[in-house]
Amino acid sequence: MKIDKQAIGIEVSWSFGFGDAEAVSLPRTDVRTAVSQNGFDGGLIADLTPNVALRKALHLVKGRSQTIVVQEMRRPNKDTPMSVGVYQVQARDGEAGDNVVCGARARVTGDRVEALPPEGGDWILECETVAREMARIANSLLVNVVNRDLSDALTSIGWEHSWITRRRNSGGVYFMPSGQSAERFVALLQDLQALTANSAREYQFIPQMMEVYAKPLTMAMWSSSARDQYDAQVEELVAQLKKVSTDTTRESTLEKRADDCDRLIAQAESHRMFLEGHVEVLSVELRRVQAEFRRKLEIARGEAAEAFDLGDEPKPARVARKAPAPVPAPAKAPSRVRKLPPIENMAVDELFDE
């Protein structure tokens, strides 16, 4: 479907049937095909390993209560990468502590997830119900996507193509500028809707899409949202900059943060219709932050090179003395390494701790 040429963009959101976590369940291969055929990255709908599927099911399964606890086992048997225990909290008189008893488990066995009683023990009915449901969800996720998977893929596409979220503290309604990306995104939403068209309304993927025009109230609303969004992203970069330590932060992380500044500057320019003169304010701040990331990157590279060069020098011979205490070799290369003079030129207090 073509977007009206007079529109400046589209506003999009979507919902999932009656809202249950599995209200929409679609074959993983069908969704991947829809994403790819509309020109987006099919890898956003990746195949899952059984343990990843079980971890996702752990967050989706219902049944937790004051007496039923579900959590991953810390030291499962060596024949499985993951096992999840379902526990019943059994009250005891007094304050010595309640009993927490494992009444079921869901574990990866080969290429599937199965529900079993606790090793060497018997089922507890309430725990068994939760474990069987968790295994069912995990095995379904191996071949299907559900609400959360679809939303994660769609929002990844949106952020990559410079959309704006209406609310600073939460998503849900987004603006995407007119162009090929917007038209392909609309087509993708319609294709996903078609995959659920034969289901009852309670189980359908329901996109909401509308063209956005340059009307005064509309421009005022999206201008405010755009400014909030970009200011929040700059604030996040500044916060990350303050946490940088040149001897512990990876060089690749510093490079990525510097590249993020370029990306945000380009995106801000594409939203000049909303940001107007604030584009220049953002650009100046982002260039300042970028310069600081690059400065710290050069420091980190210099320290790494210095530590590498010093590592090639021969170690000084150990000097004998009463109860000698040779200079300990550090476990890690320090952030700043001082070159030592030859041993014969060193004072006693430089060789030994007093």
C-alpha positions in Angstrom: 0.0 0.0 0.0 1.4 3.4 -1.0 1.6 6.2 1.5 -0.1 9.5 0.6 2.4 11.8 -1.1 1.2 14.7 1.0 2.0 12.9 4.3 5.2 13.6 6.1 5.2 10.1 7.5 3.2 7.3 9.2 2.2 6.7 12.8 2.2 3.0 13.7 1.3 0.8 16.7 0.0 -2.8 17.0 -1.7 -5.1 19.4 -2.0 -8.9 20.0 -5.5 -10.3 20.2 -6.7 -10.4 23.7 -3.3 -9.6 25.1 -2.2 -12.9 26.5 1.6 -13.5 26.1 0.8 -16.2 23.5 -2.2 -14.5 21.9 -0.4 -14.5 18.6 1.7 -17.6 17.7 3.1 -17.8 14.2 5.5 -20.2 12.5 9.1 -18.9 12.9 9.9 -19.6 9.2 6.8 -17.7 8.0 7.6 -14.6 10.0 11.3 -14.7 8.9 10.1 -14.9 5.3 7.8 -11.9 5.7 10.6 -9.9 7.2 13.1 -10.8 4.5 10.7 -10.3 1.6 10.1 -6.8 2.7 13.8 -5.9 2.7 14.6 -6.2 6.3 17.0 -8.5 8.2 15.6 -12.0 8.5 18.1 -12.7 11.2 15.9 -10.8 13.6 13.8 -14.0 13.7 16.6 -16.4 14.5 16.2 -20.1 15.3 16.5 -20.9 19.0 18.5 -23.5 20.9 16.4 -25.5 23.4 18.1 -23.8 26.4 17.4 -20.3 25.0 13.8 -21.4 24.4 13.5 -22.7 28.0 14.9 -19.5 29.3 12.3 -17.5 27.4 9.6 -19.9 28.6 10.8 -19.3 32.2 9.7 -15.7 31.8 6.4 -16.5 30.1 5.1 -19.3 32.2 2.2 -18.6 34.6 1.7 -20.2 38.0 4.0 -18.3 40.3 2.4 -17.4 43.6 3.3 -17.0 47.2 3.7 -20.8 47.4 5.1 -21.6 43.9 8.6 -20.4 43.0 10.3 -21.0 39.6 14.0 -20.5 39.0 16.9 -21.9 37.1 19.0 -24.5 38.8 22.5 -23.4 39.4 24.3 -26.7 39.1 22.3 -29.0 36.9 23.6 -32.4 35.8 26.4 -32.4 33.2 24.2 -34.0 30.5 22.0 -30.8 30.1 22.9 -27.1 29.5 19.9 -26.0 31.5 17.3 -27.2 34.1 14.6 -25.1 35.8 13.2 -26.1 39.2 9.6 -25.5 40.3 9.4 -25.3 44.1 6.6 -25.3 46.6 7.0 -23.1 49.8 5.7 -25.2 52.7 4.9 -23.2 55.8 6.4 -24.1 59.2 5.4 -22.8 62.6 7.7 -20.2 64.1 10.4 -18.2 62.4 13.1 -20.7 61.7 12.2 -20.5 58.0 9.7 -22.2 55.7 10.5 -25.3 53.8 11.2 -24.9 50.1 10.7 -28.2 48.3 11.3 -29.0 44.6 8.2 -30.6 43.2 9.1 -30.7 39.5 11.6 -29.5 36.9 11.8 -28.7 33.2 15.1 -29.5 31.5 16.8 -29.7 28.2 17.1 -33.2 26.9 18.7 -33.4 23.5 16.8 -31.1 21.2 13.7 -30.9 23.3 12.6 -29.7 26.7 10.8 -32.1 29.0 9.0 -31.9 32.3 10.2 -34.4 35.0 9.8 -34.9 38.7 12.7 -33.8 40.9 15.7 -36.1 40.7 15.1 -38.9 43.2 11.8 -37.4 44.3 8.1 -37.3 43.5 5.9 -34.8 41.7 4.1 -32.1 43.7 0.9 -31.6 41.7 1.0 -27.7 41.6 4.7 -27.8 40.6 4.0 -30.5 37.9 1.4 -28.3 36.2 3.8 -25.4 36.0 6.7 -27.5 34.7 4.6 -29.2 32.0 3.4 -25.8 30.9 6.9 -24.4 30.8 8.1 -27.4 28.7 5.2 -26.9 26.3 6.0 -23.2 25.8 9.7 -23.9 25.3 9.1 -26.6 22.6 6.6 -24.3 20.9 9.1 -21.4 20.8 11.5 -23.7 18.9 9.2 -23.4 15.9 7.0 -20.5 16.6 7.2 -16.8 17.5 4.9 -15.1 20.0 4.0 -11.5 20.9 7.3 -10.5 22.4 9.3 -11.9 19.5 7.3 -10.0 17.0 7.5 -6.7 19.0 11.3 -7.1 19.5 11.8 -7.6 15.7 9.5 -4.7 14.7 11.1 -2.2 17.2 14.6 -3.2 16.1 13.6 -2.4 12.5 12.0 0.9 13.6 15.0 2.2 15.5 17.3 1.2 12.6 15.2 3.4 10.3 15.0 6.5 12.5 11.6 6.4 14.0 10.4 8.5 16.9 8.6 7.2 19.9 5.6 9.3 21.1 6.4 8.9 24.8 9.8 9.4 26.3 9.5 6.8 29.1 7.7 4.1 27.1 7.1 3.0 23.5 3.9 1.8 21.9 3.2 4.5 19.3 5.9 5.5 16.7 6.4 7.9 13.8 8.4 6.9 10.8 9.3 9.5 8.1 7.8 9.0 4.6 10.0 7.0 2.2 10.7 3.5 1.0 11.5 2.3 4.6 8.1 3.4 5.8 6.3 1.8 2.8 8.2 -1.5 3.4 7.4 -1.3 7.1 3.7 -0.9 6.3 3.8 -3.8 4.0 5.5 -6.0 6.7 2.8 -5.1 9.2 0.1 -6.0 6.6 1.8 -9.3 5.8 1.9 -10.2 9.5 -1.7 -9.3 9.8 -2.5 -11.6 6.9 -0.8 -14.5 8.6 -3.4 -14.3 11.4 -6.4 -13.3 9.3 -8.0 -16.8 9.6 -7.7 -16.8 13.4 -10.4 -15.6 15.8 -10.0 -11.9 16.6 -8.7 -12.8 20.0 -5.6 -14.4 18.3 -4.9 -11.9 15.5 -2.0 -9.5 15.1 -3.7 -6.1 14.7 -1.6 -3.2 13.3 -2.8 0.4 13.6 -1.4 2.7 10.9 -2.2 6.2 9.7 -0.6 8.9 7.6 0.7 12.0 9.5 0.3 15.4 8.0 2.0 18.7 8.8 -0.8 20.2 10.8 0.0 22.6 13.7 -1.0 20.3 16.6 0.5 17.2 15.0 3.8 19.1 14.4 3.9 20.4 18.0 3.3 16.9 19.4 6.0 15.1 17.4 8.4 18.0 17.8 8.2 17.6 21.5 8.6 13.9 21.3 11.6 14.1 19.0 13.3 16.6 21.3 12.7 14.4 24.3 14.0 11.3 22.5 17.2 12.9 21.3 17.9 14.6 24.6 17.5 11.3 26.4 19.9 9.6 24.0 22.5 12.3 24.4 22.1 12.1 28.2 22.7 8.3 28.0 25.9 8.8 26.0 27.1 11.4 28.6 26.4 8.9 31.4 28.3 6.2 29.6 31.2 8.6 29.0 31.4 9.2 32.8 31.7 5.5 33.4 34.6 5.0 31.0 37.9 3.7 32.4 40.7 3.5 29.8 42.2 0.4 31.4 39.0 -1.6 31.6 36.7 -0.4 28.8 37.2 -2.3 25.5 38.5 -0.3 22.6 35.6 -1.7 20.5 33.1 -0.2 23.0 34.7 3.2 22.8 34.7 3.0 19.0 31.0 2.1 19.0 30.1 5.0 21.2 32.0 7.4 19.0 30.1 5.9 15.9 26.8 6.3 17.8 27.4 10.0 17.9 27.7 10.1 14.1 24.5 8.0 13.8 22.5 10.3 16.0 23.7 13.4 14.3 22.6 12.0 10.9 19.2 10.9 12.4 18.7 14.3 14.0 19.2 15.9 10.6 16.6 13.6 9.0 14.1 14.9 11.7 14.9 18.6 11.2 11.2 19.2 10.4 10.5 18.5 14.0 13.8 19.6 15.7 14.5 22.7 13.7 17.3 24.7 15.4 17.7 22.1 18.1 19.6 20.0 15.5 22.6 22.4 15.8 22.4 22.2 19.6 22.4 18.4 19.5 25.2 18.3 16.9 27.5 20.5 19.0 26.9 18.4 22.1 27.4 15.1 20.3 30.6 16.3 18.6 31.9 17.2 22.1 31.0 13.8 23.5 32.4 12.0 20.4 35.7 13.9 20.8 36.0 12.8 24.4 35.3 9.1 23.5 37.9 9.3 20.8 40.4 10.9 23.2 39.9 8.2 25.7 40.2 5.6 22.9 43.6 7.0 22.0 44.7 6.9 25.6 43.6 3.3 25.9 45.5 2.4 22.7 48.6 4.1 23.9 48.5 2.4 27.3 48.0 -1.0 25.6 50.9 -0.4 23.3 53.2 0.7 26.2 52.3 -2.3 28.2 53.0 -4.6 25.2 56.4 -3.0 24.6 57.4 -3.4 28.2 56.3 -7.0 28.2 59.1 -7.8 25.7 61.9 -6.4 28.0 64.0 -9.0 30.0 62.9 -9.3 33.6 65.5 -7.9 36.1 67.5 -10.6 38.0 66.5 -11.3 41.6 68.8 -9.7 44.2 69.8 -11.8 47.2 69.5 -10.4 50.7 68.3 -11.3 54.1 64.6 -12.2 53.8 64.4 -10.6 50.4 61.1 -9.4 49.0 61.4 -9.3 45.2 59.2 -6.9 43.4 56.0 -8.9 42.7 54.9 -9.2 39.1 51.4 -7.8 38.7 48.6 -10.2 37.7 47.5 -7.7 35.0 49.3 -5.1 33.0 48.7 -1.9 34.9 47.0 1.0 33.2 50.2 3.1 33.4 53.6 1.3 33.6 56.8 3.1 34.7 60.0 2.0 33.0 62.6 0.9 35.6 66.3 1.9 35.5 68.9 -0.9 35.5 69.1 -2.7 38.8 72.7 -1.5 39.6 71.4 2.1 39.4 68.5 1.5 41.8 68.4 2.5 45.4 67.6 -0.1 48.1 64.2 1.4 48.8 63.3 1.0 45.1 64.1 -2.7 45.2 62.4 -3.7 48.4 59.4 -2.8 50.5 60.4 -1.2 53.8 
